[in-house]
Each structure stands twice: as C-alpha cells, then as structure tokens.
Amino acid sequence: MKREVPAMKCVICKQADTRPGTTTVTLERDTLTLVVKGVPARICPNCGEEYVEEDVGTRLLELVEQAANAGVQVEVRQFVAA
C-alpha cells in the first residue's frame, strides 16, 4: 500500500512546498559509481532541491551494497522498490 507523503516546506530556500516527482541519484563508493534513475522524491519547484524518504534512502544503500559486492565499477539502474 502506497502512502501519500504530505508536502513540506523546502529547508534550503524556505520559499515553496515540495512536490512529488522522480529524480536520478548518483552514488559513489571507492571505485564504484551507481546511477539510479526514477527515484521517487519530493522536489522543490523553486530551487530544485530533492528529498527522498527514509525507506527510499535505505533501498538506495542496499543497491549500492549489492553492486559493490558484485564488483561493479559503473552501472545505471532503474529504481525498483524492494
């Protein structure tokens, strides 16, 4: 069941409420670079700052751990929730 995340005031510009959207996240660890597209995020329409929910951040860390354990150097993935 997908829950609706309420709008929040951008903590960077303090000018606008964030809106739901998707973003691309690049994670680097030692020699690994992992690019994850289609990551759900709250995005500020004023300054463009992006925020991901805790469960999404946890999933991103799992993905980078899997890629590192597989010996990946560079990879681009589409985000898929666990």
N, CA, C and O atoms as CSV, one atom per row, in Angstrom:
chain,resi,resn,atom,element,x,y,z
A,1,MET,N,N,0.836,-1.176,0.000
A,1,MET,CA,C,0.000,0.000,0.000
A,1,MET,C,C,0.882,1.242,0.000
A,1,MET,O,O,1.740,1.398,0.868
A,2,LYS,N,N,0.677,2.100,-0.947
A,2,LYS,CA,C,1.474,3.314,-1.081
A,2,LYS,C,C,0.851,4.430,-0.239
A,2,LYS,O,O,-0.347,4.698,-0.321
A,3,ARG,N,N,1.692,5.068,0.566
A,3,ARG,CA,C,1.181,6.145,1.408
A,3,ARG,C,C,1.500,7.493,0.786
A,3,ARG,O,O,2.540,7.664,0.149
A,4,GLU,N,N,0.613,8.434,0.973
A,4,GLU,CA,C,0.820,9.783,0.448
A,4,GLU,C,C,1.650,10.577,1.455
A,4,GLU,O,O,1.303,10.670,2.632
A,5,VAL,N,N,2.736,11.140,0.975
A,5,VAL,CA,C,3.614,11.934,1.826
A,5,VAL,C,C,3.159,13.388,1.751
A,5,VAL,O,O,3.043,13.940,0.656
A,6,PRO,N,N,2.900,14.018,2.901
A,6,PRO,CA,C,2.433,15.404,2.871
A,6,PRO,C,C,3.515,16.352,2.354
A,6,PRO,O,O,4.709,16.078,2.470
A,7,ALA,N,N,3.075,17.465,1.785
A,7,ALA,CA,C,4.022,18.478,1.305
A,7,ALA,C,C,4.805,19.020,2.489
A,7,ALA,O,O,4.304,19.066,3.613
A,8,MET,N,N,6.024,19.425,2.228
A,8,MET,CA,C,6.839,20.045,3.260
A,8,MET,C,C,7.487,21.295,2.686
A,8,MET,O,O,7.741,21.373,1.484
A,9,LYS,N,N,7.748,22.251,3.526
A,9,LYS,CA,C,8.435,23.467,3.108
A,9,LYS,C,C,9.898,23.118,2.848
A,9,LYS,O,O,10.522,22.434,3.659
A,10,CYS,N,N,10.446,23.574,1.738
A,10,CYS,CA,C,11.851,23.328,1.403
A,10,CYS,C,C,12.744,23.915,2.497
A,10,CYS,O,O,12.614,25.090,2.842
A,11,VAL,N,N,13.637,23.110,3.033
A,11,VAL,CA,C,14.517,23.591,4.095
A,11,VAL,C,C,15.693,24.401,3.549
A,11,VAL,O,O,16.392,25.068,4.313
A,12,ILE,N,N,15.913,24.349,2.249
A,12,ILE,CA,C,17.017,25.102,1.645
A,12,ILE,C,C,16.593,26.534,1.329
A,12,ILE,O,O,17.193,27.480,1.839
A,13,CYS,N,N,15.569,26.704,0.497
A,13,CYS,CA,C,15.169,28.063,0.098
A,13,CYS,C,C,14.055,28.638,0.971
A,13,CYS,O,O,13.855,29.852,1.019
A,14,LYS,N,N,13.327,27.744,1.667
A,14,LYS,CA,C,12.223,28.162,2.544
A,14,LYS,C,C,11.142,28.966,1.807
A,14,LYS,O,O,10.419,29.746,2.427
A,15,GLN,N,N,11.034,28.778,0.496
A,15,GLN,CA,C,10.102,29.559,-0.317
A,15,GLN,C,C,8.908,28.773,-0.838
A,15,GLN,O,O,7.872,29.364,-1.141
A,16,ALA,N,N,9.029,27.460,-0.948
A,16,ALA,CA,C,7.973,26.691,-1.609
A,16,ALA,C,C,7.778,25.348,-0.925
A,16,ALA,O,O,8.660,24.856,-0.223
A,17,ASP,N,N,6.606,24.766,-1.143
A,17,ASP,CA,C,6.332,23.409,-0.688
A,17,ASP,C,C,6.828,22.436,-1.749
A,17,ASP,O,O,6.689,22.683,-2.947
A,18,THR,N,N,7.408,21.325,-1.294
A,18,THR,CA,C,7.895,20.313,-2.223
A,18,THR,C,C,6.724,19.616,-2.893
A,18,THR,O,O,5.604,19.607,-2.382
A,19,ARG,N,N,7.011,19.032,-4.051
A,19,ARG,CA,C,6.000,18.305,-4.833
A,19,ARG,C,C,6.540,16.915,-5.162
A,19,ARG,O,O,7.752,16.734,-5.282
A,20,PRO,N,N,5.656,15.942,-5.306
A,20,PRO,CA,C,6.126,14.603,-5.663
A,20,PRO,C,C,6.692,14.575,-7.080
A,20,PRO,O,O,6.210,15.270,-7.974
A,21,GLY,N,N,7.718,13.762,-7.261
A,21,GLY,CA,C,8.333,13.600,-8.576
A,21,GLY,C,C,9.339,12.477,-8.537
A,21,GLY,O,O,9.331,11.660,-7.617
A,22,THR,N,N,10.195,12.433,-9.519
A,22,THR,CA,C,11.277,11.452,-9.542
A,22,THR,C,C,12.574,12.169,-9.876
A,22,THR,O,O,12.577,13.257,-10.451
A,23,THR,N,N,13.672,11.533,-9.500
A,23,THR,CA,C,14.984,12.120,-9.732
A,23,THR,C,C,15.977,11.014,-10.080
A,23,THR,O,O,15.657,9.828,-10.001
A,24,THR,N,N,17.157,11.413,-10.455
A,24,THR,CA,C,18.266,10.492,-10.682
A,24,THR,C,C,19.279,10.709,-9.570
A,24,THR,O,O,19.678,11.839,-9.289
A,25,VAL,N,N,19.690,9.608,-8.939
A,25,VAL,CA,C,20.643,9.671,-7.832
A,25,VAL,C,C,21.932,8.987,-8.268
A,25,VAL,O,O,21.901,7.879,-8.803
A,26,THR,N,N,23.061,9.648,-8.040
A,26,THR,CA,C,24.366,9.064,-8.316
A,26,THR,C,C,25.052,8.770,-6.993
A,26,THR,O,O,25.231,9.659,-6.160
A,27,LEU,N,N,25.432,7.515,-6.812
A,27,LEU,CA,C,26.106,7.078,-5.588
A,27,LEU,C,C,27.507,6.622,-5.945
A,27,LEU,O,O,27.698,5.882,-6.910
A,28,GLU,N,N,28.484,7.060,-5.172
A,28,GLU,CA,C,29.876,6.668,-5.405
A,28,GLU,C,C,30.445,6.056,-4.138
A,28,GLU,O,O,30.199,6.525,-3.027
A,29,ARG,N,N,31.211,4.997,-4.338
A,29,ARG,CA,C,31.858,4.314,-3.215
A,29,ARG,C,C,33.142,3.699,-3.740
A,29,ARG,O,O,33.107,2.799,-4.579
A,30,ASP,N,N,34.265,4.177,-3.254
A,30,ASP,CA,C,35.574,3.737,-3.744
A,30,ASP,C,C,35.601,3.862,-5.266
A,30,ASP,O,O,35.504,4.970,-5.794
A,31,THR,N,N,35.734,2.730,-5.984
A,31,THR,CA,C,35.801,2.779,-7.452
A,31,THR,C,C,34.443,2.564,-8.113
A,31,THR,O,O,34.355,2.536,-9.340
A,32,LEU,N,N,33.386,2.412,-7.321
A,32,LEU,CA,C,32.037,2.151,-7.833
A,32,LEU,C,C,31.274,3.455,-8.051
A,32,LEU,O,O,31.280,4.342,-7.196
A,33,THR,N,N,30.621,3.559,-9.200
A,33,THR,CA,C,29.670,4.641,-9.466
A,33,THR,C,C,28.372,3.988,-9.902
A,33,THR,O,O,28.325,3.277,-10.906
A,34,LEU,N,N,27.301,4.242,-9.122
A,34,LEU,CA,C,25.991,3.677,-9.410
A,34,LEU,C,C,25.020,4.822,-9.645
A,34,LEU,O,O,24.846,5.690,-8.789
A,35,VAL,N,N,24.381,4.816,-10.826
A,35,VAL,CA,C,23.388,5.827,-11.172
A,35,VAL,C,C,22.022,5.144,-11.130
A,35,VAL,O,O,21.803,4.138,-11.805
A,36,VAL,N,N,21.111,5.693,-10.339
A,36,VAL,CA,C,19.781,5.118,-10.199
A,36,VAL,C,C,18.765,6.145,-10.702
A,36,VAL,O,O,18.664,7.249,-10.167
A,37,LYS,N,N,18.022,5.765,-11.732
A,37,LYS,CA,C,17.030,6.655,-12.341
A,37,LYS,C,C,15.630,6.336,-11.806
A,37,LYS,O,O,15.366,5.226,-11.345
A,38,GLY,N,N,14.748,7.320,-11.875
A,38,GLY,CA,C,13.358,7.107,-11.485
A,38,GLY,C,C,13.151,6.962,-9.990
A,38,GLY,O,O,12.225,6.281,-9.550
A,39,VAL,N,N,14.007,7.600,-9.211
A,39,VAL,CA,C,13.903,7.518,-7.754
A,39,VAL,C,C,12.792,8.454,-7.280
A,39,VAL,O,O,12.820,9.644,-7.594
A,40,PRO,N,N,11.806,7.935,-6.523
A,40,PRO,CA,C,10.748,8.798,-6.022
A,40,PRO,C,C,11.313,9.830,-5.043
A,40,PRO,O,O,12.118,9.497,-4.174
A,41,ALA,N,N,10.886,11.069,-5.194
A,41,ALA,CA,C,11.413,12.142,-4.350
A,41,ALA,C,C,10.389,13.252,-4.208
A,41,ALA,O,O,9.418,13.315,-4.962
A,42,ARG,N,N,10.608,14.113,-3.252
A,42,ARG,CA,C,9.870,15.370,-3.111
A,42,ARG,C,C,10.822,16.428,-3.659
A,42,ARG,O,O,11.984,16.478,-3.256
A,43,ILE,N,N,10.349,17.269,-4.565
A,43,ILE,CA,C,11.220,18.227,-5.246
A,43,ILE,C,C,10.679,19.636,-5.049
A,43,ILE,O,O,9.480,19.872,-5.196
A,44,CYS,N,N,11.557,20.566,-4.718
A,44,CYS,CA,C,11.171,21.962,-4.554
A,44,CYS,C,C,11.057,22.615,-5.930
A,44,CYS,O,O,12.023,22.611,-6.694
A,45,PRO,N,N,9.895,23.172,-6.254
A,45,PRO,CA,C,9.732,23.817,-7.560
A,45,PRO,C,C,10.479,25.148,-7.660
A,45,PRO,O,O,10.665,25.675,-8.757
A,46,ASN,N,N,10.901,25.684,-6.527
A,46,ASN,CA,C,11.606,26.964,-6.534
A,46,ASN,C,C,13.109,26.790,-6.768
A,46,ASN,O,O,13.673,27.412,-7.667
A,47,CYS,N,N,13.756,25.946,-5.961
A,47,CYS,CA,C,15.219,25.828,-6.056
A,47,CYS,C,C,15.687,24.483,-6.606
A,47,CYS,O,O,16.865,24.320,-6.922
A,48,GLY,N,N,14.767,23.511,-6.724
A,48,GLY,CA,C,15.128,22.216,-7.288
A,48,GLY,C,C,15.702,21.220,-6.297
A,48,GLY,O,O,16.067,20.111,-6.688
A,49,GLU,N,N,15.790,21.582,-5.030
A,49,GLU,CA,C,16.302,20.644,-4.022
A,49,GLU,C,C,15.415,19.398,-3.992
A,49,GLU,O,O,14.193,19.483,-4.114
A,50,GLU,N,N,16.062,18.237,-3.826
A,50,GLU,CA,C,15.350,16.962,-3.868
A,50,GLU,C,C,15.491,16.251,-2.529
A,50,GLU,O,O,16.559,16.253,-1.916
A,51,TYR,N,N,14.394,15.643,-2.086
A,51,TYR,CA,C,14.369,14.925,-0.818
A,51,TYR,C,C,13.821,13.532,-1.061
A,51,TYR,O,O,12.814,13.372,-1.750
A,52,VAL,N,N,14.479,12.515,-0.498
A,52,VAL,CA,C,13.957,11.153,-0.591
A,52,VAL,C,C,13.533,10.698,0.799
A,52,VAL,O,O,14.124,11.092,1.804
A,53,GLU,N,N,12.511,9.873,0.837
A,53,GLU,CA,C,12.016,9.326,2.095
A,53,GLU,C,C,13.027,8.314,2.640
A,53,GLU,O,O,13.861,7.793,1.900
A,54,GLU,N,N,12.940,8.048,3.930
A,54,GLU,CA,C,13.878,7.148,4.588
A,54,GLU,C,C,13.897,5.756,3.958
A,54,GLU,O,O,14.972,5.184,3.774
A,55,ASP,N,N,12.730,5.202,3.624
A,55,ASP,CA,C,12.685,3.866,3.024
A,55,ASP,C,C,13.344,3.842,1.648
A,55,ASP,O,O,13.956,2.842,1.272
A,56,VAL,N,N,13.224,4.925,0.903
A,56,VAL,CA,C,13.865,5.027,-0.411
A,56,VAL,C,C,15.385,5.116,-0.230
A,56,VAL,O,O,16.135,4.472,-0.964
A,57,GLY,N,N,15.834,5.902,0.731
A,57,GLY,CA,C,17.269,6.011,1.021
A,57,GLY,C,C,17.855,4.670,1.433
A,57,GLY,O,O,18.962,4.313,1.029
A,58,THR,N,N,17.105,3.933,2.238
A,58,THR,CA,C,17.548,2.601,2.660
A,58,THR,C,C,17.686,1.686,1.453
A,58,THR,O,O,18.658,0.939,1.345
A,59,ARG,N,N,16.714,1.740,0.543
A,59,ARG,CA,C,16.767,0.910,-0.671
A,59,ARG,C,C,17.967,1.285,-1.540
A,59,ARG,O,O,18.622,0.408,-2.105
A,60,LEU,N,N,18.259,2.584,-1.650
A,60,LEU,CA,C,19.418,3.023,-2.435
A,60,LEU,C,C,20.721,2.481,-1.839
A,60,LEU,O,O,21.615,2.055,-2.570
A,61,LEU,N,N,20.820,2.501,-0.518
A,61,LEU,CA,C,22.021,1.961,0.136
A,61,LEU,C,C,22.142,0.453,-0.087
A,61,LEU,O,O,23.249,-0.062,-0.243
A,62,GLU,N,N,21.009,-0.258,-0.102
A,62,GLU,CA,C,21.031,-1.691,-0.407
A,62,GLU,C,C,21.537,-1.933,-1.833
A,62,GLU,O,O,22.327,-2.846,-2.074
A,63,LEU,N,N,21.077,-1.114,-2.763
A,63,LEU,CA,C,21.501,-1.269,-4.166
A,63,LEU,C,C,23.001,-1.049,-4.331
A,63,LEU,O,O,23.664,-1.796,-5.050
A,64,VAL,N,N,23.538,-0.024,-3.665
A,64,VAL,CA,C,24.974,0.244,-3.796
A,64,VAL,C,C,25.784,-0.867,-3.124
A,64,VAL,O,O,26.870,-1.204,-3.596
A,65,GLU,N,N,25.278,-1.434,-2.040
A,65,GLU,CA,C,25.957,-2.550,-1.377
A,65,GLU,C,C,25.984,-3.773,-2.295
A,65,GLU,O,O,27.011,-4.441,-2.412
A,66,GLN,N,N,24.858,-4.065,-2.945
A,66,GLN,CA,C,24.787,-5.193,-3.874
A,66,GLN,C,C,25.759,-5.002,-5.036
A,66,GLN,O,O,26.468,-5.931,-5.424
A,67,ALA,N,N,25.784,-3.794,-5.584
A,67,ALA,CA,C,26.667,-3.514,-6.711
A,67,ALA,C,C,28.132,-3.635,-6.291
A,67,ALA,O,O,28.945,-4.186,-7.034
A,68,ALA,N,N,28.473,-3.128,-5.114
A,68,ALA,CA,C,29.854,-3.214,-4.626
A,68,ALA,C,C,30.262,-4.670,-4.428
A,68,ALA,O,O,31.371,-5.059,-4.795
A,69,ASN,N,N,29.376,-5.471,-3.852
A,69,ASN,CA,C,29.677,-6.890,-3.631
A,69,ASN,C,C,29.820,-7.659,-4.941
A,69,ASN,O,O,30.510,-8.678,-4.986
A,70,ALA,N,N,29.177,-7.184,-6.004
A,70,ALA,CA,C,29.257,-7.837,-7.310
A,70,ALA,C,C,30.480,-7.366,-8.110
A,70,ALA,O,O,30.746,-7.875,-9.199
A,71,GLY,N,N,31.218,-6.398,-7.566
A,71,GLY,CA,C,32.416,-5.914,-8.245
A,71,GLY,C,C,32.138,-4.926,-9.366
A,71,GLY,O,O,32.983,-4.714,-10.236
A,72,VAL,N,N,30.958,-4.324,-9.349
A,72,VAL,CA,C,30.588,-3.355,-10.373
A,72,VAL,C,C,31.461,-2.107,-10.255
A,72,VAL,O,O,31.775,-1.664,-9.150
A,73,GLN,N,N,31.850,-1.545,-11.396
A,73,GLN,CA,C,32.569,-0.264,-11.387
A,73,GLN,C,C,31.646,0.876,-11.768
A,73,GLN,O,O,31.628,1.908,-11.098
A,74,VAL,N,N,30.871,0.703,-12.844
A,74,VAL,CA,C,29.907,1.724,-13.286
A,74,VAL,C,C,28.641,0.990,-13.718
A,74,VAL,O,O,28.695,0.022,-14.477
A,75,GLU,N,N,27.498,1.473,-13.219
A,75,GLU,CA,C,26.242,0.844,-13.595
A,75,GLU,C,C,25.118,1.868,-13.512
A,75,GLU,O,O,25.128,2.758,-12.662
A,76,VAL,N,N,24.143,1.724,-14.420
A,76,VAL,CA,C,22.934,2.569,-14.413
A,76,VAL,C,C,21.748,1.622,-14.236
A,76,VAL,O,O,21.593,0.644,-14.967
A,77,ARG,N,N,20.913,1.942,-13.241
A,77,ARG,CA,C,19.742,1.110,-12.949
A,77,ARG,C,C,18.496,1.980,-12.881
A,77,ARG,O,O,18.568,3.195,-12.692
A,78,GLN,N,N,17.355,1.325,-13.040
A,78,GLN,CA,C,16.061,1.946,-12.816
A,78,GLN,C,C,15.651,1.589,-11.403
A,78,GLN,O,O,15.789,0.436,-10.995
A,79,PHE,N,N,15.140,2.570,-10.633
A,79,PHE,CA,C,14.740,2.309,-9.252
A,79,PHE,C,C,13.542,1.381,-9.216
A,79,PHE,O,O,12.560,1.585,-9.930
A,80,VAL,N,N,13.634,0.352,-8.371
A,80,VAL,CA,C,12.531,-0.563,-8.113
A,80,VAL,C,C,12.468,-0.736,-6.604
A,80,VAL,O,O,13.454,-1.129,-5.981
A,81,ALA,N,N,11.323,-0.446,-6.019
A,81,ALA,CA,C,11.161,-0.604,-4.577
A,81,ALA,C,C,11.307,-2.069,-4.205
A,81,ALA,O,O,10.972,-2.956,-4.990
A,82,ALA,N,N,11.802,-2.313,-3.016
A,82,ALA,CA,C,12.001,-3.705,-2.563
A,82,ALA,C,C,10.692,-4.399,-2.306
A,82,ALA,O,O,10.679,-5.568,-1.922
